[in-house]
Amino acid sequence: MKNNQIFLVFLGLFLLVGVLTNPSQERHKEVVKNKLNVIMQKAMNESLKNSDSGAQQIGSALGLMLGGAMLDRMIESMVSTDNYVLFSTTKITWEGKSKLIGIGLFGNVFISDELDQALKDGKGLFHSN
């Protein structure tokens, strides 16, 4: 009986920690922003390497700044979360369609590699095979 009680105490503590560390919607959005900013910066760095003139480099830098501002607005309106008490999910909604792109638990948010692949392919998340 004592082993059962110890197990139940640890299970209760585990569940309590899960509930208390479930990431907020703001945390989900922050992780998506960071991931997309890294992807955007990599693309801009590639275009800077391929540009010969200073004007192209200045244009790319301005594009990165404007793109970042637009990205923030898009994420605020398109990314949402569903809270399931112990964990939460990250969803992106476009033209009435929602797609699960991540999960949050124990203070962390994990975004699917499907987002990277969709941006790399240029097909988008909602492209059917």
DSSP file (Angstrom, degrees, kcal/mol; ACC not computed):
  #  RESIDUE AA STRUCTURE BP1 BP2  ACC     N-H-->O    O-->H-N    N-H-->O    O-->H-N    TCO  KAPPA ALPHA  PHI   PSI    X-CA   Y-CA   Z-CA
    1    1 A M     >        0   0    0      0, 0.0     4,-1.9     0, 0.0     5,-0.2   0.000 360.0 360.0 360.0 -35.4    0.0    0.0    0.0
    2    2 A K  H  >  +     0   0    0      1,-0.2     4,-2.3     2,-0.2     5,-0.2   0.885 360.0  53.2 -64.0 -39.0    2.8    2.4    0.7
    3    3 A N  H  > S+     0   0    0      1,-0.2     4,-2.5     2,-0.2    -1,-0.2   0.886 107.5  52.3 -63.4 -38.8    4.2    2.0   -2.8
    4    4 A N  H  > S+     0   0    0      2,-0.2     4,-2.4     1,-0.2    -1,-0.2   0.906 109.5  48.8 -62.5 -42.0    0.8    2.9   -4.2
    5    5 A Q  H  X S+     0   0    0     -4,-1.9     4,-2.2     2,-0.2    -2,-0.2   0.906 110.9  49.6 -66.0 -41.7    0.7    6.1   -2.1
    6    6 A I  H  X S+     0   0    0     -4,-2.3     4,-2.5     2,-0.2     5,-0.2   0.921 111.3  50.0 -62.5 -43.7    4.2    7.1   -3.2
    7    7 A F  H  X S+     0   0    0     -4,-2.5     4,-2.6     1,-0.2    -2,-0.2   0.920 110.8  49.0 -60.2 -44.6    3.2    6.6   -6.8
    8    8 A L  H  X S+     0   0    0     -4,-2.4     4,-2.5     2,-0.2    -1,-0.2   0.868 110.1  51.4 -65.4 -36.8    0.1    8.6   -6.4
    9    9 A V  H  X S+     0   0    0     -4,-2.2     4,-2.5     2,-0.2    -2,-0.2   0.944 113.0  44.7 -64.5 -47.3    2.0   11.5   -4.7
   10   10 A F  H  X S+     0   0    0     -4,-2.5     4,-2.6     2,-0.2    -2,-0.2   0.894 113.4  50.7 -64.5 -39.2    4.6   11.6   -7.6
   11   11 A L  H  X S+     0   0    0     -4,-2.6     4,-2.5    -5,-0.2    -1,-0.2   0.915 110.8  49.4 -62.9 -42.9    1.8   11.4  -10.2
   12   12 A G  H  X S+     0   0    0     -4,-2.5     4,-2.4     2,-0.2    -2,-0.2   0.909 112.1  47.5 -62.5 -42.9    0.0   14.2   -8.5
   13   13 A L  H  X S+     0   0    0     -4,-2.5     4,-2.7     2,-0.2    -2,-0.2   0.908 110.9  51.8 -64.3 -42.2    3.2   16.3   -8.4
   14   14 A F  H  X S+     0   0    0     -4,-2.6     4,-2.2     1,-0.2    -2,-0.2   0.925 112.3  45.6 -59.3 -46.5    3.9   15.5  -12.0
   15   15 A L  H  X S+     0   0    0     -4,-2.5     4,-2.3     2,-0.2    -1,-0.2   0.893 111.9  51.8 -65.4 -40.0    0.4   16.6  -13.0
   16   16 A L  H  X S+     0   0    0     -4,-2.4     4,-2.5     2,-0.2    -2,-0.2   0.924 110.0  48.4 -63.2 -44.7    0.6   19.8  -10.9
   17   17 A V  H  X S+     0   0    0     -4,-2.7     4,-1.8     1,-0.2    -1,-0.2   0.907 110.5  52.9 -61.9 -41.4    3.9   20.8  -12.5
   18   18 A G  H  < S+     0   0    0     -4,-2.2    88,-0.3    -5,-0.2     4,-0.3   0.914 111.5  45.3 -59.8 -43.8    2.4   20.1  -16.0
   19   19 A V  H >< S+     0   0    0     -4,-2.3     3,-0.9     1,-0.2    -2,-0.2   0.920 114.7  47.2 -66.0 -44.4   -0.6   22.4  -15.2
   20   20 A L  H 3< S+     0   0    0     -4,-2.5    -1,-0.2     1,-0.2    -2,-0.2   0.748 116.0  43.8 -72.5 -23.8    1.6   25.2  -13.7
   21   21 A T  T 3< S+     0   0    0     -4,-1.8    86,-2.3    -5,-0.2    -1,-0.2   0.264  75.5 132.0-107.1  12.1    4.1   25.2  -16.5
   22   22 A N    <   -     0   0    0     -3,-0.9    65,-0.1    -4,-0.3    83,-0.1  -0.504  64.9-112.8 -63.9 123.2    1.7   25.0  -19.5
   23   23 A P        -     0   0    0      0, 0.0    81,-0.1     0, 0.0    -1,-0.1  -0.237  27.8-122.3 -63.5 145.9    2.9   27.7  -21.9
   24   24 A S     >  -     0   0    0      1,-0.1     4,-1.8    83,-0.1     5,-0.1  -0.275  26.0-104.5 -78.6 169.0    0.7   30.8  -22.5
   25   25 A Q  H  > S+     0   0    0      1,-0.2     4,-2.3     2,-0.2     5,-0.2   0.869 122.6  56.6 -61.9 -37.0   -0.6   31.9  -25.9
   26   26 A E  H  > S+     0   0    0      1,-0.2     4,-2.4     2,-0.2    -1,-0.2   0.890 105.0  51.4 -62.6 -38.9    2.0   34.7  -25.9
   27   27 A R  H  > S+     0   0    0      2,-0.2     4,-2.2     1,-0.2    -1,-0.2   0.904 108.7  51.0 -65.1 -41.3    4.8   32.1  -25.4
   28   28 A H  H  X S+     0   0    0     -4,-1.8     4,-2.1     1,-0.2    -2,-0.2   0.937 112.3  46.5 -59.6 -47.2    3.5   30.1  -28.4
   29   29 A K  H  X S+     0   0    0     -4,-2.3     4,-2.7     1,-0.2    -2,-0.2   0.888 109.9  54.1 -63.9 -39.3    3.4   33.2  -30.6
   30   30 A E  H  X S+     0   0    0     -4,-2.4     4,-2.5     2,-0.2    -1,-0.2   0.905 108.8  48.2 -61.8 -42.3    6.9   34.3  -29.4
   31   31 A V  H  X S+     0   0    0     -4,-2.2     4,-2.3     2,-0.2    -1,-0.2   0.906 112.2  48.6 -66.6 -41.3    8.3   30.9  -30.4
   32   32 A V  H  X S+     0   0    0     -4,-2.1     4,-2.6     2,-0.2     5,-0.2   0.927 111.9  50.1 -63.7 -44.1    6.6   31.0  -33.9
   33   33 A K  H  X S+     0   0    0     -4,-2.7     4,-2.7     1,-0.2    -2,-0.2   0.932 111.3  48.5 -58.2 -47.2    7.9   34.6  -34.4
   34   34 A N  H  X S+     0   0    0     -4,-2.5     4,-2.0     1,-0.2    -1,-0.2   0.909 112.2  48.4 -61.4 -42.9   11.5   33.6  -33.5
   35   35 A K  H  X S+     0   0    0     -4,-2.3     4,-1.9     1,-0.2    -1,-0.2   0.925 114.4  45.0 -64.8 -44.6   11.4   30.6  -35.8
   36   36 A L  H  X S+     0   0    0     -4,-2.6     4,-2.6     1,-0.2    -2,-0.2   0.853 110.3  55.1 -69.7 -34.0   10.1   32.6  -38.7
   37   37 A N  H  X S+     0   0    0     -4,-2.7     4,-2.6    -5,-0.2    -1,-0.2   0.904 107.7  49.8 -63.3 -40.9   12.5   35.4  -38.1
   38   38 A V  H  X S+     0   0    0     -4,-2.0     4,-2.1     2,-0.2    -2,-0.2   0.924 112.2  47.5 -63.4 -43.6   15.4   32.9  -38.3
   39   39 A I  H  X S+     0   0    0     -4,-1.9     4,-2.0     1,-0.2    -2,-0.2   0.919 113.4  48.3 -62.5 -43.6   14.1   31.5  -41.5
   40   40 A M  H  X S+     0   0    0     -4,-2.6     4,-2.3     1,-0.2    -2,-0.2   0.895 110.6  50.7 -65.6 -40.6   13.6   35.1  -42.9
   41   41 A Q  H  X S+     0   0    0     -4,-2.6     4,-2.6     2,-0.2    -1,-0.2   0.886 108.5  52.2 -66.0 -38.3   17.1   36.2  -41.9
   42   42 A K  H  X S+     0   0    0     -4,-2.1     4,-2.0     2,-0.2    -1,-0.2   0.919 110.4  48.4 -61.7 -43.0   18.7   33.1  -43.5
   43   43 A A  H  X S+     0   0    0     -4,-2.0     4,-1.9     1,-0.2    -2,-0.2   0.906 112.8  47.8 -64.5 -41.1   16.9   33.9  -46.8
   44   44 A M  H  X S+     0   0    0     -4,-2.3     4,-2.4     2,-0.2    -2,-0.2   0.888 109.0  53.5 -67.7 -38.6   18.0   37.6  -46.6
   45   45 A N  H  X S+     0   0    0     -4,-2.6     4,-2.1     1,-0.2    -1,-0.2   0.893 108.1  51.2 -62.6 -38.7   21.6   36.6  -45.9
   46   46 A E  H  X S+     0   0    0     -4,-2.0     4,-1.5     1,-0.2    -1,-0.2   0.914 110.8  47.5 -63.5 -42.2   21.5   34.3  -49.0
   47   47 A S  H  X S+     0   0    0     -4,-1.9     4,-0.7     1,-0.2    -2,-0.2   0.858 110.2  53.1 -69.4 -32.7   20.2   37.2  -51.1
   48   48 A L  H >< S+     0   0    0     -4,-2.4     3,-0.6     1,-0.2    -1,-0.2   0.884 107.0  52.0 -67.2 -37.7   22.9   39.5  -49.7
   49   49 A K  H 3< S+     0   0    0     -4,-2.1    -1,-0.2     1,-0.2    -2,-0.2   0.858 112.2  46.4 -63.9 -34.4   25.6   37.1  -50.6
   50   50 A N  H 3< S+     0   0    0     -4,-1.5     2,-0.3    -5,-0.1    -1,-0.2   0.559  94.8  93.4 -86.8  -8.9   24.3   36.9  -54.2
   51   51 A S    <<  -     0   0    0     -4,-0.7     3,-0.0    -3,-0.6    -3,-0.0  -0.649  51.0-170.1 -90.3 143.7   23.9   40.7  -54.6
   52   52 A D        +     0   0    0     -2,-0.3     2,-0.2     5,-0.0    -1,-0.1   0.782  61.5  66.0 -98.8 -33.6   26.8   42.7  -56.1
   53   53 A S  S  > S-     0   0    0      1,-0.1     4,-1.5     4,-0.0     5,-0.1  -0.561  74.8-128.5 -98.9 157.4   25.7   46.3  -55.5
   54   54 A G  H  > S+     0   0    0      1,-0.2     4,-2.5    -2,-0.2     5,-0.2   0.831 109.3  60.2 -65.4 -34.0   25.3   48.3  -52.3
   55   55 A A  H  > S+     0   0    0      1,-0.2     4,-2.4     2,-0.2    -1,-0.2   0.894 104.2  49.3 -63.5 -39.3   21.8   49.4  -53.4
   56   56 A Q  H  > S+     0   0    0      2,-0.2     4,-2.3     1,-0.2    -1,-0.2   0.890 111.0  50.0 -65.8 -38.5   20.7   45.8  -53.5
   57   57 A Q  H  X S+     0   0    0     -4,-1.5     4,-2.1     2,-0.2    -2,-0.2   0.899 111.1  48.1 -67.7 -39.7   22.1   45.2  -50.0
   58   58 A I  H  X S+     0   0    0     -4,-2.5     4,-2.5     2,-0.2    -2,-0.2   0.913 111.6  51.1 -64.7 -42.2   20.4   48.3  -48.6
   59   59 A G  H  X S+     0   0    0     -4,-2.4     4,-2.4     1,-0.2    -2,-0.2   0.890 109.6  49.9 -61.6 -40.0   17.1   47.1  -50.3
   60   60 A S  H  X S+     0   0    0     -4,-2.3     4,-2.1     2,-0.2    -1,-0.2   0.901 109.9  50.5 -65.9 -40.5   17.5   43.7  -48.7
   61   61 A A  H  X S+     0   0    0     -4,-2.1     4,-1.9     2,-0.2    -2,-0.2   0.913 111.8  47.4 -63.6 -42.9   18.1   45.2  -45.3
   62   62 A L  H  X S+     0   0    0     -4,-2.5     4,-2.8     1,-0.2     5,-0.3   0.898 110.0  54.0 -64.3 -39.7   15.0   47.4  -45.6
   63   63 A G  H  X S+     0   0    0     -4,-2.4     4,-2.6     1,-0.2    -2,-0.2   0.886 107.0  51.2 -61.0 -39.1   13.1   44.3  -46.8
   64   64 A L  H  X S+     0   0    0     -4,-2.1     4,-2.0     2,-0.2    -1,-0.2   0.906 111.4  47.4 -64.6 -42.5   14.1   42.5  -43.7
   65   65 A M  H  X S+     0   0    0     -4,-1.9     4,-1.6     2,-0.2    -2,-0.2   0.941 116.6  42.3 -65.3 -47.7   13.0   45.3  -41.4
   66   66 A L  H  X S+     0   0    0     -4,-2.8     4,-2.4     1,-0.2     5,-0.2   0.888 113.0  54.1 -66.6 -38.5    9.6   45.7  -43.2
   67   67 A G  H  X S+     0   0    0     -4,-2.6     4,-2.6    -5,-0.3    -1,-0.2   0.884 105.7  53.2 -62.7 -38.4    9.2   41.9  -43.3
   68   68 A G  H  X S+     0   0    0     -4,-2.0     4,-2.0     2,-0.2    -1,-0.2   0.897 109.4  48.0 -63.8 -41.0    9.7   41.6  -39.6
   69   69 A A  H  X S+     0   0    0     -4,-1.6     4,-1.6     2,-0.2    -2,-0.2   0.912 114.4  46.0 -66.2 -42.7    7.0   44.2  -38.9
   70   70 A M  H  X S+     0   0    0     -4,-2.4     4,-2.5     1,-0.2    -2,-0.2   0.895 109.8  55.2 -66.2 -39.0    4.6   42.5  -41.2
   71   71 A L  H  X S+     0   0    0     -4,-2.6     4,-2.6     1,-0.2     5,-0.2   0.902 105.0  52.8 -60.9 -43.0    5.5   39.1  -39.7
   72   72 A D  H  X S+     0   0    0     -4,-2.0     4,-2.1     1,-0.2    -1,-0.2   0.920 111.2  46.1 -59.5 -45.1    4.6   40.3  -36.2
   73   73 A R  H  X S+     0   0    0     -4,-1.6     4,-1.5     2,-0.2    -2,-0.2   0.911 112.8  49.8 -64.9 -42.8    1.2   41.5  -37.3
   74   74 A M  H  X S+     0   0    0     -4,-2.5     4,-2.5     1,-0.2     5,-0.3   0.915 111.0  48.9 -63.8 -42.8    0.4   38.3  -39.3
   75   75 A I  H  X S+     0   0    0     -4,-2.6     4,-2.3     1,-0.2    -1,-0.2   0.907 107.0  55.9 -65.1 -41.1    1.4   36.1  -36.3
   76   76 A E  H  < S+     0   0    0     -4,-2.1    -1,-0.2    -5,-0.2    -2,-0.2   0.869 118.3  33.8 -58.4 -36.5   -0.7   38.0  -33.9
   77   77 A S  H  < S+     0   0    0     -4,-1.5    -2,-0.2    -5,-0.1    -1,-0.2   0.754 125.3  39.0 -92.3 -24.9   -3.8   37.4  -36.1
   78   78 A M  H  < S+     0   0    0     -4,-2.5    15,-2.2    -5,-0.2     2,-0.4   0.748  98.1  76.4-100.1 -25.9   -3.1   34.0  -37.5
   79   79 A V  E  <  +A   92   0A   0     -4,-2.3     2,-0.3    -5,-0.3    13,-0.2  -0.744  54.1 160.4 -95.9 132.7   -1.5   32.0  -34.6
   80   80 A S  E     -A   91   0A   0     11,-2.6    11,-3.2    -2,-0.4     2,-0.3  -0.896  23.8-138.4-139.6 169.6   -3.7   30.7  -31.8
   81   81 A T  E     -A   90   0A   0     -2,-0.3     2,-0.5     9,-0.2     9,-0.2  -0.937   4.3-146.3-130.8 154.5   -3.5   28.1  -29.1
   82   82 A D  E     -A   89   0A   0      7,-1.6     7,-2.2    -2,-0.3     2,-0.6  -0.993  21.0-145.3-116.4 125.6   -5.8   25.5  -27.6
   83   83 A N  E     +A   88   0A   0     -2,-0.5     5,-0.2     5,-0.2   -59,-0.0  -0.817  21.9 176.1 -97.6 122.0   -5.3   24.9  -23.9
   84   84 A Y        -     0   0    0      3,-2.8     2,-2.6    -2,-0.6     4,-0.1  -0.087  48.6-117.0-112.3  30.9   -5.8   21.4  -22.6
   85   85 A V  S    S+     0   0    0      1,-0.3   -63,-0.2   -66,-0.1     3,-0.1  -0.345 110.1  43.8  67.7 -58.9   -4.7   22.1  -19.0
   86   86 A L  S    S+     0   0    0     -2,-2.6    20,-0.5     1,-0.2     2,-0.3   0.769 131.5   1.6 -83.4 -26.9   -1.6   19.8  -19.0
   87   87 A F        -     0   0    0     -3,-0.1    -3,-2.8    18,-0.1     2,-0.3  -0.930  65.9-145.1-149.6 169.4   -0.4   20.9  -22.5
   88   88 A S  E     -AB  83 104A   0     16,-2.5    16,-3.7    -2,-0.3     2,-0.3  -0.959  11.0-134.9-139.7 158.9   -1.4   23.3  -25.2
   89   89 A T  E     -AB  82 103A   0     -7,-2.2    -7,-1.6    -2,-0.3     2,-0.5  -0.873  10.6-135.8-117.2 149.7   -1.3   23.2  -29.0
   90   90 A T  E     -AB  81 102A   0     12,-2.4    11,-2.8    -2,-0.3    12,-1.4  -0.893  26.8-177.4-103.0 128.2   -0.2   25.9  -31.5
   91   91 A K  E     -AB  80 100A   0    -11,-3.2   -11,-2.6    -2,-0.5     2,-0.4  -0.937  17.2-153.6-126.2 149.6   -2.4   26.4  -34.5
   92   92 A I  E     -AB  79  99A   0      7,-2.3     7,-2.2    -2,-0.4     2,-0.5  -0.982  12.9-157.9-119.5 135.9   -2.2   28.6  -37.6
   93   93 A T  E     + B   0  98A   0    -15,-2.2     2,-0.4    -2,-0.4     5,-0.2  -0.954  15.4 170.1-119.6 130.1   -5.3   29.7  -39.3
   94   94 A W  E >  S- B   0  97A   0      3,-2.7     3,-2.0    -2,-0.5    -2,-0.0  -0.978  70.8 -14.4-141.9 124.0   -5.5   30.9  -43.0
   95   95 A E  T 3  S-     0   0    0     -2,-0.4     3,-0.1     1,-0.3    -1,-0.1   0.873 129.3 -50.5  50.9  44.8   -8.6   31.5  -45.0
   96   96 A G  T 3  S+     0   0    0      1,-0.2     2,-0.4     0, 0.0    -1,-0.3   0.375 115.8 112.5  80.7  -4.4  -10.8   29.7  -42.5
   97   97 A K  E <   -B   94   0A   0     -3,-2.0    -3,-2.7     2,-0.0     2,-0.4  -0.856  50.8-156.5-104.2 136.4   -8.5   26.6  -42.4
   98   98 A S  E     -B   93   0A   0     -2,-0.4     2,-0.4    -5,-0.2    -5,-0.2  -0.873   7.2-170.7-112.6 145.8   -6.6   25.7  -39.2
   99   99 A K  E     -B   92   0A   0     -7,-2.2    -7,-2.3    -2,-0.4     2,-0.4  -0.999  24.1-126.3-136.4 131.6   -3.5   23.6  -39.0
  100  100 A L  E     +B   91   0A   0     -2,-0.4    -9,-0.2    -9,-0.2     3,-0.1  -0.647  35.8 163.5 -75.6 124.3   -1.7   22.2  -35.9
  101  101 A I  E     +     0   0A   0    -11,-2.8    11,-3.8    -2,-0.4     2,-0.3   0.454  55.6   5.2-122.2  -4.9    2.0   23.3  -36.1
  102  102 A G  E     -BC  90 111A   0    -12,-1.4   -12,-2.4     9,-0.3     2,-0.3  -0.993  51.5-135.6-168.2 172.6    3.2   22.8  -32.5
  103  103 A I  E     -BC  89 110A   0      7,-2.1     7,-3.3    -2,-0.3     2,-0.4  -0.993  13.7-153.2-140.4 145.1    2.7   21.7  -28.9
  104  104 A G  E     +BC  88 109A   0    -16,-3.7   -16,-2.5    -2,-0.3     2,-0.3  -0.977  25.5 147.4-123.4 131.9    3.5   23.3  -25.6
  105  105 A L  E >   + C   0 108A   0      3,-2.1     3,-1.9    -2,-0.4   -18,-0.1  -0.973  60.6  11.6-159.5 149.5    4.3   21.5  -22.4
  106  106 A F  T 3  S-     0   0    0    -20,-0.5   -84,-0.2   -88,-0.3     3,-0.1   0.858 130.9 -52.6  50.2  42.9    6.4   21.9  -19.3
  107  107 A G  T 3  S+     0   0    0    -86,-2.3     2,-0.3     1,-0.2    -1,-0.3   0.432 117.9 104.3  81.0  -0.7    7.3   25.5  -20.2
  108  108 A N  E <   -C  105   0A   0     -3,-1.9    -3,-2.1   -87,-0.1     2,-0.5  -0.841  54.7-153.1-115.5 150.8    8.5   24.7  -23.7
  109  109 A V  E     -C  104   0A   0     -2,-0.3     2,-0.6    -5,-0.2    -5,-0.3  -0.992   9.5-162.6-121.8 126.6    6.9   25.1  -27.1
  110  110 A F  E     -C  103   0A   0     -7,-3.3    -7,-2.1    -2,-0.5     2,-0.4  -0.943   5.5-157.5-112.6 118.8    7.9   22.7  -29.9
  111  111 A I  E     -C  102   0A   0     -2,-0.6    -9,-0.3    -9,-0.2    -2,-0.0  -0.795  25.0-110.3 -98.7 136.6    7.1   23.8  -33.5
  112  112 A S    >>  -     0   0    0    -11,-3.8     3,-1.2    -2,-0.4     4,-0.6  -0.248  12.9-129.2 -63.3 146.8    6.8   21.1  -36.2
  113  113 A D  H 3> S+     0   0    0      1,-0.2     4,-2.4     2,-0.2     5,-0.2   0.626 101.3  83.0 -68.9 -12.8    9.5   20.9  -38.9
  114  114 A E  H 3> S+     0   0    0      1,-0.2     4,-2.4     2,-0.2    -1,-0.2   0.832  85.2  56.7 -60.0 -32.5    6.5   20.9  -41.3
  115  115 A L  H <> S+     0   0    0     -3,-1.2     4,-2.0   -14,-0.2    -1,-0.2   0.935 108.0  46.1 -64.2 -47.0    6.5   24.7  -41.0
  116  116 A D  H  X S+     0   0    0     -4,-0.6     4,-2.5     1,-0.2    -2,-0.2   0.931 114.4  48.1 -59.1 -46.8   10.2   24.9  -42.1
  117  117 A Q  H  X S+     0   0    0     -4,-2.4     4,-2.7     1,-0.2     6,-0.3   0.895 109.5  52.2 -64.6 -41.1    9.5   22.5  -45.0
  118  118 A A  H  X>S+     0   0    0     -4,-2.4     4,-1.3     1,-0.2     6,-1.3   0.896 113.2  44.4 -63.2 -40.4    6.4   24.4  -46.2
  119  119 A L  H  <5S+     0   0    0     -4,-2.0    -2,-0.2     2,-0.2    -1,-0.2   0.879 114.0  49.7 -71.9 -37.5    8.3   27.6  -46.3
  120  120 A K  H  <5S+     0   0    0     -4,-2.5    -2,-0.2     1,-0.2    -1,-0.2   0.912 114.3  44.1 -66.7 -42.5   11.3   26.1  -48.0
  121  121 A D  H  <5S-     0   0    0     -4,-2.7    -1,-0.2    -5,-0.2    -2,-0.2   0.760 100.5-136.2 -73.2 -24.8    9.1   24.4  -50.7
  122  122 A G  T  <5S+     0   0    0     -4,-1.3    -3,-0.2    -5,-0.2    -4,-0.1   0.595  75.9 110.3  77.7  10.5    7.1   27.5  -51.2
  123  123 A K  S   <S-     0   0    0     -5,-0.7    -4,-0.1    -6,-0.3     3,-0.1   0.754  73.2-132.6 -89.0 -25.9    3.9   25.4  -51.2
  124  124 A G    >   -     0   0    0     -6,-1.3     3,-0.8     1,-0.1    -1,-0.1  -0.099  24.8 -80.2  92.2 164.6    2.5   26.6  -47.9
  125  125 A L  T 3  S+     0   0    0      1,-0.2    -1,-0.1    -2,-0.0    -6,-0.0   0.755 124.6  52.8 -73.7 -25.8    1.1   24.7  -44.9
  126  126 A F  T 3  S+     0   0    0     -3,-0.1     2,-0.4     2,-0.1    -1,-0.2   0.267  76.9 122.0-100.0  12.5   -2.3   24.1  -46.5
  127  127 A H    <   -     0   0    0     -3,-0.8     2,-0.3     2,-0.0    -3,-0.1  -0.612  56.6-139.7 -75.2 126.3   -1.2   22.6  -49.7
  128  128 A S              0   0    0     -2,-0.4    -2,-0.1     1,-0.1    -1,-0.0  -0.710 360.0 360.0 -88.8 141.0   -2.6   19.2  -50.3
  129  129 A N              0   0    0     -2,-0.3    -1,-0.1     0, 0.0    -2,-0.0   0.482 360.0 360.0 -67.4 360.0   -0.3   16.6  -51.8
